[in-house]
């Protein structure tokens, strides 16, 4: 699982049938302090995450494909949570 | 999935059996500079990858590709493919 920030969107003209119509977001993986790492992954989004949102992205294809009609599709990354706030261990 | 630009094609003379019909593309994976200006930025310094393509992507096109086991698990029979072109992008909007 990755913590990431939405840094853009991508639209596809042609897709593998298993992920046709999916919304694709550019997600920049964040470091432990919430800073940018420069690593950008393209993830499918079904939650409607907006620009600048912090999200949780799965890096497991099995989880990413859950909910797709086709079952197994060539897909690894999907947004599965929108982060409200993050906190440290001791408060 | 990562995005990258198709910069070439590989044509094997012989392959193992059980491969579906498709082509082998050479892809230059993006880093931040290419996401900012996907169609005009110079190539990234990332190592190129060879990906299996069934969508018909051509040179210069921007594609999304998946690496690892997910690249071939939708094939009806096991195939030695670990990088697969899942989408062809026609627009990428990057904002810092």
N, CA and C atoms of all chains as a GROMACS GRO file, in nm:
protein
  561
    1UNK      N    1   0.085  -0.120   0.000
    1UNK     CA    2   0.000   0.000   0.000
    1UNK      C    3   0.088   0.124   0.000
    2UNK      N    4   0.048   0.221  -0.075
    2UNK     CA    5   0.126   0.343  -0.088
    2UNK      C    6   0.042   0.463  -0.045
    3UNK      N    7   0.111   0.558   0.015
    3UNK     CA    8   0.046   0.686   0.042
    3UNK      C    9   0.090   0.780  -0.070
    4UNK      N   10  -0.005   0.847  -0.132
    4UNK     CA   11   0.028   0.926  -0.250
    4UNK      C   12  -0.058   1.051  -0.259
    5UNK      N   13  -0.012   1.145  -0.341
    5UNK     CA   14  -0.093   1.265  -0.368
    5UNK      C   15  -0.129   1.268  -0.515
    6UNK      N   16  -0.253   1.307  -0.544
    6UNK     CA   17  -0.298   1.315  -0.684
    6UNK      C   18  -0.230   1.435  -0.751
    7UNK      N   19  -0.153   1.408  -0.856
    7UNK     CA   20  -0.085   1.516  -0.927
    7UNK      C   21  -0.132   1.529  -1.072
    8UNK      N   22  -0.240   1.458  -1.106
    8UNK     CA   23  -0.289   1.474  -1.242
    8UNK      C   24  -0.384   1.364  -1.283
    9UNK      N   25  -0.428   1.374  -1.407
    9UNK     CA   26  -0.520   1.275  -1.461
    9UNK      C   27  -0.469   1.231  -1.599
   10UNK      N   28  -0.515   1.115  -1.641
   10UNK     CA   29  -0.480   1.068  -1.775
   10UNK      C   30  -0.605   1.007  -1.836
   11UNK      N   31  -0.626   1.032  -1.964
   11UNK     CA   32  -0.742   0.970  -2.031
   11UNK      C   33  -0.692   0.880  -2.143
   12UNK      N   34  -0.761   0.770  -2.158
   12UNK     CA   35  -0.718   0.667  -2.252
   12UNK      C   36  -0.813   0.659  -2.371
   13UNK      N   37  -0.758   0.648  -2.490
   13UNK     CA   38  -0.840   0.626  -2.610
   13UNK      C   39  -0.866   0.477  -2.626
   14UNK      N   40  -0.763   0.399  -2.602
   14UNK     CA   41  -0.772   0.254  -2.620
   14UNK      C   42  -0.726   0.189  -2.491
   15UNK      N   43  -0.803   0.092  -2.443
   15UNK     CA   44  -0.767   0.023  -2.319
   15UNK      C   45  -0.784  -0.126  -2.337
   16UNK      N   46  -0.715  -0.202  -2.256
   16UNK     CA   47  -0.747  -0.344  -2.244
   16UNK      C   48  -0.894  -0.353  -2.201
   17UNK      N   49  -0.972  -0.447  -2.259
   17UNK     CA   50  -1.115  -0.453  -2.228
   17UNK      C   51  -1.145  -0.461  -2.077
   18UNK      N   52  -1.056  -0.523  -2.002
   18UNK     CA   53  -1.079  -0.540  -1.859
   18UNK      C   54  -1.080  -0.411  -1.780
   19UNK      N   55  -1.019  -0.305  -1.834
   19UNK     CA   56  -1.015  -0.178  -1.760
   19UNK      C   57  -1.073  -0.063  -1.843
   20UNK      N   58  -1.150  -0.100  -1.944
   20UNK     CA   59  -1.214   0.001  -2.030
   20UNK      C   60  -1.304   0.092  -1.947
   21UNK      N   61  -1.294   0.222  -1.971
   21UNK     CA   62  -1.381   0.317  -1.902
   21UNK      C   63  -1.331   0.358  -1.764
   22UNK      N   64  -1.222   0.300  -1.718
   22UNK     CA   65  -1.170   0.335  -1.585
   22UNK      C   66  -1.111   0.476  -1.587
   23UNK      N   67  -1.119   0.540  -1.472
   23UNK     CA   68  -1.060   0.673  -1.454
   23UNK      C   69  -0.915   0.653  -1.406
   24UNK      N   70  -0.820   0.721  -1.472
   24UNK     CA   71  -0.679   0.705  -1.436
   24UNK      C   72  -0.625   0.832  -1.372
   25UNK      N   73  -0.560   0.816  -1.258
   25UNK     CA   74  -0.502   0.931  -1.188
   25UNK      C   75  -0.352   0.915  -1.178
   26UNK      N   76  -0.280   1.028  -1.189
   26UNK     CA   77  -0.137   1.028  -1.163
   26UNK      C   78  -0.118   1.048  -1.013
   27UNK      N   79  -0.054   0.954  -0.948
   27UNK     CA   80  -0.037   0.957  -0.804
   27UNK      C   81   0.111   0.962  -0.770
   28UNK      N   82   0.153   1.068  -0.703
   28UNK     CA   83   0.294   1.076  -0.662
   28UNK      C   84   0.309   1.016  -0.523
   29UNK      N   85   0.394   0.916  -0.514
   29UNK     CA   86   0.417   0.848  -0.386
   29UNK      C   87   0.485   0.945  -0.289
   30UNK      N   88   0.440   0.942  -0.162
   30UNK     CA   89   0.491   1.034  -0.060
   30UNK      C   90   0.587   0.962   0.034
   31UNK      N   91   0.679   1.039   0.093
   31UNK     CA   92   0.770   0.980   0.190
   31UNK      C   93   0.706   0.981   0.329
   32UNK      N   94   0.783   0.941   0.432
   32UNK     CA   95   0.725   0.925   0.565
   32UNK      C   96   0.679   1.057   0.626
   33UNK      N   97   0.729   1.169   0.571
   33UNK     CA   98   0.686   1.299   0.622
   33UNK      C   99   0.578   1.362   0.534
   34UNK      N  100   0.534   1.288   0.434
   34UNK     CA  101   0.432   1.341   0.344
   34UNK      C  102   0.491   1.422   0.230
   35UNK      N  103   0.622   1.417   0.215
   35UNK     CA  104   0.686   1.493   0.107
   35UNK      C  105   0.689   1.412  -0.023
   36UNK      N  106   0.707   1.483  -0.136
   36UNK     CA  107   0.708   1.414  -0.266
   36UNK      C  108   0.835   1.331  -0.285
   37UNK      N  109   0.825   1.220  -0.353
   37UNK     CA  110   0.941   1.134  -0.379
   37UNK      C  111   0.983   1.137  -0.526
   38UNK      N  112   0.897   1.192  -0.612
   38UNK     CA  113   0.928   1.191  -0.754
   38UNK      C  114   0.881   1.064  -0.824
   39UNK      N  115   0.838   0.967  -0.747
   39UNK     CA  116   0.788   0.842  -0.808
   39UNK      C  117   0.639   0.857  -0.835
   40UNK      N  118   0.602   0.848  -0.961
   40UNK     CA  119   0.461   0.868  -1.000
   40UNK      C  120   0.406   0.738  -1.057
   41UNK      N  121   0.293   0.694  -1.003
   41UNK     CA  122   0.226   0.576  -1.058
   41UNK      C  123   0.089   0.618  -1.112
   42UNK      N  124   0.043   0.547  -1.213
   42UNK     CA  125  -0.090   0.572  -1.267
   42UNK      C  126  -0.184   0.470  -1.204
   43UNK      N  127  -0.284   0.518  -1.132
   43UNK     CA  128  -0.376   0.428  -1.062
   43UNK      C  129  -0.518   0.449  -1.109
   44UNK      N  130  -0.593   0.340  -1.108
   44UNK     CA  131  -0.736   0.348  -1.140
   44UNK      C  132  -0.810   0.399  -1.017
   45UNK      N  133  -0.910   0.482  -1.038
   45UNK     CA  134  -0.982   0.542  -0.926
   45UNK      C  135  -1.133   0.522  -0.942
   46UNK      N  136  -1.194   0.468  -0.840
   46UNK     CA  137  -1.341   0.453  -0.841
   46UNK      C  138  -1.406   0.536  -0.732
   47UNK      N  139  -1.324   0.612  -0.657
   47UNK     CA  140  -1.378   0.686  -0.543
   47UNK      C  141  -1.402   0.833  -0.577
   48UNK      N  142  -1.350   0.878  -0.689
   48UNK     CA  143  -1.366   1.018  -0.725
   48UNK      C  144  -1.270   1.110  -0.653
   49UNK      N  145  -1.147   1.064  -0.632
   49UNK     CA  146  -1.046   1.147  -0.565
   49UNK      C  147  -1.013   1.268  -0.652
   50UNK      N  148  -0.999   1.384  -0.587
   50UNK     CA  149  -0.975   1.507  -0.661
   50UNK      C  150  -0.828   1.547  -0.661
   51UNK      N  151  -0.797   1.649  -0.745
   51UNK     CA  152  -0.660   1.698  -0.756
   51UNK      C  153  -0.608   1.740  -0.619
   52UNK      N  154  -0.486   1.703  -0.589
   52UNK     CA  155  -0.423   1.743  -0.464
   52UNK      C  156  -0.457   1.656  -0.345
   53UNK      N  157  -0.556   1.568  -0.360
   53UNK     CA  158  -0.595   1.481  -0.248
   53UNK      C  159  -0.483   1.385  -0.213
   54UNK      N  160  -0.479   1.352  -0.084
   54UNK     CA  161  -0.389   1.244  -0.041
   54UNK      C  162  -0.471   1.116  -0.041
   55UNK      N  163  -0.412   1.012  -0.098
   55UNK     CA  164  -0.488   0.888  -0.114
   55UNK      C  165  -0.404   0.766  -0.074
   56UNK      N  166  -0.472   0.656  -0.055
   56UNK     CA  167  -0.408   0.526  -0.037
   56UNK      C  168  -0.422   0.450  -0.169
   57UNK      N  169  -0.309   0.397  -0.214
   57UNK     CA  170  -0.306   0.325  -0.341
   57UNK      C  171  -0.256   0.184  -0.315
   58UNK      N  172  -0.329   0.087  -0.365
   58UNK     CA  173  -0.280  -0.050  -0.350
   58UNK      C  174  -0.181  -0.080  -0.462
   59UNK      N  175  -0.079  -0.157  -0.427
   59UNK     CA  176   0.021  -0.199  -0.526
   59UNK      C  177   0.010  -0.349  -0.549
   60UNK      N  178  -0.110  -0.401  -0.528
   60UNK     CA  179  -0.133  -0.544  -0.548
   60UNK      C  180  -0.245  -0.562  -0.650
   61UNK      N  181  -0.213  -0.634  -0.756
   61UNK     CA  182  -0.310  -0.648  -0.865
   61UNK      C  183  -0.440  -0.715  -0.823
   62UNK      N  184  -0.427  -0.814  -0.734
   62UNK     CA  185  -0.546  -0.886  -0.687
   62UNK      C  186  -0.646  -0.786  -0.626
   63UNK      N  187  -0.594  -0.700  -0.541
   63UNK     CA  188  -0.679  -0.600  -0.475
   63UNK      C  189  -0.727  -0.495  -0.575
   64UNK      N  190  -0.638  -0.455  -0.666
   64UNK     CA  191  -0.674  -0.350  -0.762
   64UNK      C  192  -0.786  -0.395  -0.855
   65UNK      N  193  -0.787  -0.524  -0.888
   65UNK     CA  194  -0.886  -0.574  -0.984
   65UNK      C  195  -1.019  -0.609  -0.917
   66UNK      N  196  -1.021  -0.612  -0.785
   66UNK     CA  197  -1.146  -0.643  -0.716
   66UNK      C  198  -1.251  -0.539  -0.757
   67UNK      N  199  -1.365  -0.584  -0.797
   67UNK     CA  200  -1.469  -0.489  -0.837
   67UNK      C  201  -1.476  -0.470  -0.987
   68UNK      N  202  -1.374  -0.518  -1.059
   68UNK     CA  203  -1.382  -0.509  -1.205
   68UNK      C  204  -1.464  -0.626  -1.257
   69UNK      N  205  -1.549  -0.600  -1.355
   69UNK     CA  206  -1.634  -0.706  -1.409
   69UNK      C  207  -1.551  -0.817  -1.470
   70UNK      N  208  -1.438  -0.780  -1.532
   70UNK     CA  209  -1.357  -0.879  -1.604
   70UNK      C  210  -1.279  -0.970  -1.511
   71UNK      N  211  -1.274  -0.939  -1.382
   71UNK     CA  212  -1.190  -1.018  -1.292
   71UNK      C  213  -1.045  -0.975  -1.308
   72UNK      N  214  -0.963  -1.065  -1.359
   72UNK     CA  215  -0.821  -1.033  -1.373
   72UNK      C  216  -0.793  -0.949  -1.496
   73UNK      N  217  -0.743  -0.831  -1.473
   73UNK     CA  218  -0.707  -0.740  -1.581
   73UNK      C  219  -0.562  -0.699  -1.561
   74UNK      N  220  -0.495  -0.650  -1.666
   74UNK     CA  221  -0.356  -0.606  -1.651
   74UNK      C  222  -0.349  -0.475  -1.574
   75UNK      N  223  -0.360  -0.485  -1.444
   75UNK     CA  224  -0.370  -0.367  -1.358
   75UNK      C  225  -0.308  -0.400  -1.223
   76UNK      N  226  -0.232  -0.307  -1.167
   76UNK     CA  227  -0.173  -0.329  -1.035
   76UNK      C  228  -0.216  -0.223  -0.934
   77UNK      N  229  -0.234  -0.098  -0.979
   77UNK     CA  230  -0.255   0.010  -0.884
   77UNK      C  231  -0.396   0.066  -0.890
   78UNK      N  232  -0.459   0.078  -0.773
   78UNK     CA  233  -0.591   0.140  -0.765
   78UNK      C  234  -0.601   0.221  -0.636
   79UNK      N  235  -0.670   0.335  -0.645
   79UNK     CA  236  -0.698   0.416  -0.526
   79UNK      C  237  -0.805   0.345  -0.445
   80UNK      N  238  -0.776   0.318  -0.317
   80UNK     CA  239  -0.879   0.250  -0.237
   80UNK      C  240  -0.917   0.330  -0.113
   81UNK      N  241  -0.859   0.448  -0.096
   81UNK     CA  242  -0.896   0.532   0.017
   81UNK      C  243  -0.853   0.676  -0.007
   82UNK      N  244  -0.932   0.768   0.045
   82UNK     CA  245  -0.894   0.909   0.041
   82UNK      C  246  -0.860   0.948   0.184
   83UNK      N  247  -0.738   1.000   0.205
   83UNK     CA  248  -0.690   1.026   0.341
   83UNK      C  249  -0.746   1.160   0.390
   84UNK      N  250  -0.804   1.153   0.509
   84UNK     CA  251  -0.861   1.271   0.571
   84UNK      C  252  -0.753   1.347   0.646
   85UNK      N  253  -0.684   1.275   0.735
   85UNK     CA  254  -0.572   1.337   0.808
   85UNK      C  255  -0.476   1.226   0.848
   86UNK      N  256  -0.353   1.264   0.874
   86UNK     CA  257  -0.254   1.167   0.920
   86UNK      C  258  -0.200   1.216   1.054
   87UNK      N  259  -0.171   1.124   1.142
   87UNK     CA  260  -0.120   1.163   1.273
   87UNK      C  261   0.000   1.080   1.310
   88UNK      N  262   0.080   1.129   1.404
   88UNK     CA  263   0.196   1.055   1.451
   88UNK      C  264   0.153   0.951   1.553
   89UNK      N  265   0.248   0.874   1.605
   89UNK     CA  266   0.220   0.768   1.701
   89UNK      C  267   0.173   0.823   1.835
   90UNK      N  268   0.261   0.893   1.906
   90UNK     CA  269   0.227   0.946   2.039
   90UNK      C  270   0.154   1.079   2.026
   91UNK      N  271   0.050   1.098   2.103
   91UNK     CA  272  -0.022   1.225   2.094
   91UNK      C  273  -0.018   1.298   2.228
   92UNK      N  274   0.074   0.089  -1.246
   92UNK     CA  275   0.100   0.114  -1.387
   92UNK      C  276   0.191   0.238  -1.399
   93UNK      N  277   0.279   0.232  -1.496
   93UNK     CA  278   0.363   0.348  -1.526
   93UNK      C  279   0.325   0.398  -1.666
   94UNK      N  280   0.362   0.520  -1.695
   94UNK     CA  281   0.341   0.572  -1.830
   94UNK      C  282   0.476   0.587  -1.898
   95UNK      N  283   0.476   0.580  -2.030
   95UNK     CA  284   0.599   0.597  -2.105
   95UNK      C  285   0.570   0.619  -2.251
   96UNK      N  286   0.675   0.655  -2.325
   96UNK     CA  287   0.658   0.679  -2.468
   96UNK      C  288   0.714   0.562  -2.548
   97UNK      N  289   0.639   0.522  -2.650
   97UNK     CA  290   0.687   0.415  -2.738
   97UNK      C  291   0.797   0.471  -2.826
   98UNK      N  292   0.917   0.412  -2.817
   98UNK     CA  293   1.029   0.464  -2.896
   98UNK      C  294   1.081   0.361  -2.997
   99UNK      N  295   1.018   0.247  -3.002
   99UNK     CA  296   1.064   0.149  -3.100
   99UNK      C  297   0.991   0.018  -3.088
  100UNK      N  298   1.035  -0.076  -3.166
  100UNK     CA  299   0.969  -0.206  -3.173
  100UNK      C  300   1.076  -0.314  -3.180
  101UNK      N  301   1.049  -0.429  -3.122
  101UNK     CA  302   1.140  -0.543  -3.132
  101UNK      C  303   1.068  -0.652  -3.209
  102UNK      N  304   1.133  -0.708  -3.308
  102UNK     CA  305   1.071  -0.817  -3.383
  102UNK      C  306   1.152  -0.944  -3.362
  103UNK      N  307   1.100  -1.038  -3.282
  103UNK     CA  308   1.175  -1.162  -3.261
  103UNK      C  309   1.163  -1.254  -3.383
  104UNK      N  310   1.269  -1.328  -3.410
  104UNK     CA  311   1.262  -1.423  -3.520
  104UNK      C  312   1.198  -1.554  -3.474
  105UNK      N  313   1.218  -1.586  -3.348
  105UNK     CA  314   1.158  -1.707  -3.291
  105UNK      C  315   1.116  -1.677  -3.148
  106UNK      N  316   1.006  -1.735  -3.104
  106UNK     CA  317   0.964  -1.719  -2.964
  106UNK      C  318   0.918  -1.855  -2.912
  107UNK      N  319   0.897  -1.863  -2.783
  107UNK     CA  320   0.837  -1.983  -2.727
  107UNK      C  321   0.693  -1.994  -2.779
  108UNK      N  322   0.634  -2.109  -2.766
  108UNK     CA  323   0.496  -2.128  -2.808
  108UNK      C  324   0.402  -2.062  -2.706
  109UNK      N  325   0.274  -2.063  -2.732
  109UNK     CA  326   0.172  -2.013  -2.638
  109UNK      C  327   0.168  -1.862  -2.621
  110UNK      N  328   0.232  -1.788  -2.710
  110UNK     CA  329   0.221  -1.643  -2.697
  110UNK      C  330   0.104  -1.595  -2.781
  111UNK      N  331   0.020  -1.509  -2.725
  111UNK     CA  332  -0.089  -1.453  -2.806
  111UNK      C  333  -0.032  -1.362  -2.915
  112UNK      N  334  -0.114  -1.327  -3.011
  112UNK     CA  335  -0.068  -1.238  -3.117
  112UNK      C  336  -0.048  -1.099  -3.061
  113UNK      N  337   0.062  -1.038  -3.092
  113UNK     CA  338   0.089  -0.903  -3.042
  113UNK      C  339   0.226  -0.859  -3.086
  114UNK      N  340   0.267  -0.740  -3.041
  114UNK     CA  341   0.400  -0.692  -3.078
  114UNK      C  342   0.478  -0.655  -2.953
  115UNK      N  343   0.606  -0.635  -2.971
  115UNK     CA  344   0.696  -0.604  -2.860
  115UNK      C  345   0.745  -0.461  -2.878
  116UNK      N  346   0.708  -0.376  -2.785
  116UNK     CA  347   0.742  -0.234  -2.798
  116UNK      C  348   0.854  -0.196  -2.703
  117UNK      N  349   0.939  -0.106  -2.748
  117UNK     CA  350   1.041  -0.048  -2.660
  117UNK      C  351   0.983   0.082  -2.604
  118UNK      N  352   0.983   0.093  -2.473
  118UNK     CA  353   0.918   0.207  -2.406
  118UNK      C  354   1.017   0.280  -2.318
  119UNK      N  355   1.016   0.412  -2.328
  119UNK     CA  356   1.095   0.496  -2.238
  119UNK      C  357   1.003   0.542  -2.124
  120UNK      N  358   1.024   0.488  -2.003
  120UNK     CA  359   0.935   0.525  -1.891
  120UNK      C  360   0.949   0.672  -1.852
  121UNK      N  361   0.840   0.730  -1.811
  121UNK     CA  362   0.837   0.872  -1.774
  121UNK      C  363   0.894   0.896  -1.635
  122UNK      N  364   0.954   1.014  -1.618
  122UNK     CA  365   0.969   1.069  -1.484
  122UNK      C  366   0.896   1.204  -1.485
  123UNK      N  367   0.917   1.285  -1.382
  123UNK     CA  368   0.833   1.404  -1.367
  123UNK      C  369   0.834   1.495  -1.490
  124UNK      N  370   0.952   1.514  -1.549
  124UNK     CA  371   0.964   1.605  -1.664
  124UNK      C  372   0.874   1.562  -1.780
  125UNK      N  373   0.868   1.432  -1.804
  125UNK     CA  374   0.784   1.382  -1.914
  125UNK      C  375   0.635   1.388  -1.880
  126UNK      N  376   0.601   1.370  -1.753
  126UNK     CA  377   0.459   1.385  -1.716
  126UNK      C  378   0.414   1.529  -1.739
  127UNK      N  379   0.507   1.626  -1.716
  127UNK     CA  380   0.472   1.767  -1.735
  127UNK      C  381   0.441   1.796  -1.882
  128UNK      N  382   0.517   1.736  -1.973
  128UNK     CA  383   0.502   1.765  -2.115
  128UNK      C  384   0.522   1.637  -2.195
  129UNK      N  385   0.423   1.546  -2.186
  129UNK     CA  386   0.443   1.409  -2.234
  129UNK      C  387   0.484   1.396  -2.380
  130UNK      N  388   0.431   1.481  -2.468
  130UNK     CA  389   0.456   1.461  -2.611
  130UNK      C  390   0.580   1.537  -2.660
  131UNK      N  391   0.631   1.630  -2.580
  131UNK     CA  392   0.742   1.712  -2.628
  131UNK      C  393   0.871   1.700  -2.547
  132UNK      N  394   0.861   1.655  -2.422
  132UNK     CA  395   0.981   1.649  -2.339
  132UNK      C  396   1.081   1.551  -2.398
  133UNK      N  397   1.212   1.579  -2.381
  133UNK     CA  398   1.311   1.480  -2.424
  133UNK      C  399   1.295   1.351  -2.346
  134UNK      N  400   1.352   1.243  -2.394
  134UNK     CA  401   1.340   1.114  -2.327
  134UNK      C  402   1.397   1.122  -2.186
  135UNK      N  403   1.341   1.044  -2.098
  135UNK     CA  404   1.392   1.038  -1.961
  135UNK      C  405   1.519   0.952  -1.959
  136UNK      N  406   1.591   0.960  -1.850
  136UNK     CA  407   1.711   0.877  -1.835
  136UNK      C  408   1.680   0.738  -1.784
  137UNK      N  409   1.552   0.708  -1.768
  137UNK     CA  410   1.512   0.575  -1.717
  137UNK      C  411   1.552   0.467  -1.818
  138UNK      N  412   1.589   0.349  -1.769
  138UNK     CA  413   1.618   0.239  -1.862
  138UNK      C  414   1.493   0.201  -1.941
  139UNK      N  415   1.510   0.179  -2.070
  139UNK     CA  416   1.395   0.140  -2.152
  139UNK      C  417   1.348   0.000  -2.116
  140UNK      N  418   1.220  -0.025  -2.137
  140UNK     CA  419   1.166  -0.158  -2.114
  140UNK      C  420   1.104  -0.210  -2.244
  141UNK      N  421   1.095  -0.340  -2.257
  141UNK     CA  422   1.023  -0.401  -2.368
  141UNK      C  423   0.891  -0.453  -2.313
  142UNK      N  424   0.782  -0.413  -2.378
  142UNK     CA  425   0.649  -0.452  -2.330
  142UNK      C  426   0.571  -0.523  -2.440
  143UNK      N  427   0.490  -0.616  -2.402
  143UNK     CA  428   0.404  -0.686  -2.496
  143UNK      C  429   0.278  -0.603  -2.519
  144UNK      N  430   0.241  -0.586  -2.646
  144UNK     CA  431   0.128  -0.499  -2.680
  144UNK      C  432   0.028  -0.569  -2.770
  145UNK      N  433  -0.099  -0.565  -2.727
  145UNK     CA  434  -0.208  -0.619  -2.810
  145UNK      C  435  -0.301  -0.508  -2.857
  146UNK      N  436  -0.271  -0.383  -2.817
  146UNK     CA  437  -0.362  -0.273  -2.849
  146UNK      C  438  -0.326  -0.202  -2.979
  147UNK      N  439  -0.206  -0.228  -3.028
  147UNK     CA  440  -0.164  -0.165  -3.154
  147UNK      C  441  -0.103  -0.028  -3.137
  148UNK      N  442  -0.033  -0.005  -3.026
  148UNK     CA  443   0.030   0.126  -3.004
  148UNK      C  444   0.147   0.145  -3.101
  149UNK      N  445   0.162   0.267  -3.149
  149UNK     CA  446   0.268   0.297  -3.246
  149UNK      C  447   0.374   0.387  -3.186
  150UNK      N  448   0.480   0.403  -3.262
  150UNK     CA  449   0.592   0.485  -3.215
  150UNK      C  450   0.546   0.627  -3.187
  151UNK      N  451   0.592   0.684  -3.077
  151UNK     CA  452   0.556   0.820  -3.039
  151UNK      C  453   0.434   0.826  -2.949
  152UNK      N  454   0.358   0.717  -2.940
  152UNK     CA  455   0.239   0.720  -2.855
  152UNK      C  456   0.275   0.703  -2.708
  153UNK      N  457   0.188   0.756  -2.622
  153UNK     CA  458   0.207   0.746  -2.477
  153UNK      C  459   0.119   0.632  -2.426
  154UNK      N  460   0.182   0.538  -2.359
  154UNK     CA  461   0.107   0.421  -2.313
  154UNK      C  462   0.123   0.404  -2.162
  155UNK      N  463   0.028   0.330  -2.105
  155UNK     CA  464   0.040   0.287  -1.966
  155UNK      C  465   0.074   0.139  -1.968
  156UNK      N  466   0.174   0.102  -1.888
  156UNK     CA  467   0.213  -0.040  -1.888
  156UNK      C  468   0.226  -0.089  -1.745
  157UNK      N  469   0.198  -0.219  -1.730
  157UNK     CA  470   0.202  -0.281  -1.599
  157UNK      C  471   0.314  -0.384  -1.599
  158UNK      N  472   0.386  -0.390  -1.487
  158UNK     CA  473   0.498  -0.483  -1.476
  158UNK      C  474   0.470  -0.586  -1.368
  159UNK      N  475   0.529  -0.703  -1.384
  159UNK     CA  476   0.515  -0.808  -1.284
  159UNK      C  477   0.413  -0.913  -1.324
  160UNK      N  478   0.367  -0.990  -1.228
  160UNK     CA  479   0.274  -1.099  -1.255
  160UNK      C  480   0.145  -1.053  -1.319
  161UNK      N  481   0.102  -0.932  -1.286
  161UNK     CA  482  -0.022  -0.879  -1.341
  161UNK      C  483  -0.015  -0.861  -1.492
  162UNK      N  484   0.107  -0.858  -1.547
  162UNK     CA  485   0.124  -0.837  -1.691
  162UNK      C  486   0.070  -0.954  -1.772
  163UNK      N  487   0.063  -1.072  -1.714
  163UNK     CA  488   0.021  -1.186  -1.795
  163UNK      C  489  -0.091  -1.269  -1.733
  164UNK      N  490  -0.143  -1.230  -1.619
  164UNK     CA  491  -0.239  -1.319  -1.551
  164UNK      C  492  -0.376  -1.323  -1.617
  165UNK      N  493  -0.401  -1.234  -1.713
  165UNK     CA  494  -0.529  -1.241  -1.785
  165UNK      C  495  -0.518  -1.329  -1.909
  166UNK      N  496  -0.395  -1.375  -1.943
  166UNK     CA  497  -0.382  -1.464  -2.058
  166UNK      C  498  -0.444  -1.600  -2.027
  167UNK      N  499  -0.505  -1.663  -2.128
  167UNK     CA  500  -0.568  -1.792  -2.104
  167UNK      C  501  -0.465  -1.900  -2.065
  168UNK      N  502  -0.342  -1.891  -2.119
  168UNK     CA  503  -0.239  -1.988  -2.084
  168UNK      C  504  -0.119  -1.912  -2.029
  169UNK      N  505  -0.041  -1.974  -1.941
  169UNK     CA  506   0.076  -1.904  -1.887
  169UNK      C  507   0.168  -1.857  -1.999
  170UNK      N  508   0.215  -1.734  -1.989
  170UNK     CA  509   0.304  -1.679  -2.090
  170UNK      C  510   0.417  -1.602  -2.021
  171UNK      N  511   0.537  -1.608  -2.076
  171UNK     CA  512   0.651  -1.541  -2.011
  171UNK      C  513   0.654  -1.391  -2.041
  172UNK      N  514   0.547  -1.323  -2.005
  172UNK     CA  515   0.536  -1.179  -2.030
  172UNK      C  516   0.529  -1.110  -1.894
  173UNK      N  517   0.621  -1.017  -1.867
  173UNK     CA  518   0.615  -0.948  -1.738
  173UNK      C  519   0.600  -0.796  -1.753
  174UNK      N  520   0.583  -0.749  -1.877
  174UNK     CA  521   0.553  -0.608  -1.898
  174UNK      C  522   0.449  -0.601  -2.010
  175UNK      N  523   0.336  -0.534  -1.982
  175UNK     CA  524   0.221  -0.541  -2.073
  175UNK      C  525   0.160  -0.402  -2.091
  176UNK      N  526   0.130  -0.366  -2.214
  176UNK     CA  527   0.068  -0.236  -2.243
  176UNK      C  528  -0.083  -0.246  -2.216
  177UNK      N  529  -0.130  -0.176  -2.114
  177UNK     CA  530  -0.271  -0.184  -2.074
  177UNK      C  531  -0.358  -0.076  -2.138
  178UNK      N  532  -0.299   0.041  -2.162
  178UNK     CA  533  -0.377   0.152  -2.220
  178UNK      C  534  -0.290   0.238  -2.312
  179UNK      N  535  -0.357   0.304  -2.405
  179UNK     CA  536  -0.293   0.410  -2.484
  179UNK      C  537  -0.357   0.541  -2.440
  180UNK      N  538  -0.276   0.634  -2.395
  180UNK     CA  539  -0.330   0.761  -2.344
  180UNK      C  540  -0.340   0.864  -2.456
  181UNK      N  541  -0.447   0.943  -2.454
  181UNK     CA  542  -0.454   1.052  -2.550
  181UNK      C  543  -0.440   1.188  -2.481
  182UNK      N  544  -0.447   1.187  -2.350
  182UNK     CA  545  -0.429   1.315  -2.278
  182UNK      C  546  -0.373   1.287  -2.139
  183UNK      N  547  -0.277   1.368  -2.098
  183UNK     CA  548  -0.224   1.359  -1.963
  183UNK      C  549  -0.218   1.501  -1.908
  184UNK      N  550  -0.286   1.522  -1.796
  184UNK     CA  551  -0.283   1.654  -1.732
  184UNK      C  552  -0.206   1.644  -1.602
  185UNK      N  553  -0.088   1.704  -1.600
  185UNK     CA  554  -0.007   1.700  -1.478
  185UNK      C  555  -0.012   1.838  -1.413
  186UNK      N  556  -0.030   1.841  -1.283
  186UNK     CA  557  -0.018   1.969  -1.211
  186UNK      C  558   0.063   1.948  -1.085
  187UNK      N  559   0.158   2.039  -1.056
  187UNK     CA  560   0.246   2.027  -0.938
  187UNK      C  561   0.167   2.047  -0.811
   0.00000   0.00000   0.00000
